[in-house]
Amino acid sequence: MGELETEEQKSRAEIATYLRNLADQLDSGDDVSLDLGGKQVMLNPVDPVTFKLEGESDWAEGDTEAKQSIEFELVWWRDAQTAEEGTLDVQE
């Protein structure tokens, strides 16, 4: 499985709690568990990890609102001899 993505509205406090939990998992050095659309995905980031951070704003003339976003991305490379070794560990 190549990519799983989920999108849902949460409060700022809920997002902060989620990010703290993710940070604790990363800091432990163990597997990282993500809940993506009702599916549990297990990942094991290995050093070095590339951290991408993006802030964006989108507004057009005549709009009454401006869309703003923050995007985080962590990227790392794992040894894999087969496609199966490179797939996500998804548990439903």
Residue pairs with C-beta under 8 A, 6 or more apart in sequence:
1 87
1 88
1 90
2 87
2 88
4 36
4 37
4 39
4 41
4 88
4 90
5 36
5 37
6 35
6 36
6 37
10 18
22 32
22 34
25 31
25 32
25 33
26 32
26 45
30 44
31 42
31 43
31 44
32 42
32 43
32 44
32 45
33 40
33 41
33 42
34 40
34 41
34 43
35 41
38 92
39 90
39 91
39 92
40 90
40 91
40 92
41 88
41 89
41 90
41 91
42 88
42 89
42 91
43 88
43 89
44 78
45 74
45 76
46 76
46 77
46 78
47 76
48 76
49 74
49 75
49 76
50 74
50 75
50 76
51 72
51 73
51 74
52 71
52 72
52 73
52 74
52 75
53 70
53 71
53 72
53 73
54 69
54 70
54 71
54 73
55 68
55 69
55 70
56 68
56 69
56 70
56 71
57 66
57 67
57 68
57 69
58 66
58 67
58 68
59 65
59 66
59 67
78 85
78 86
79 85
80 86
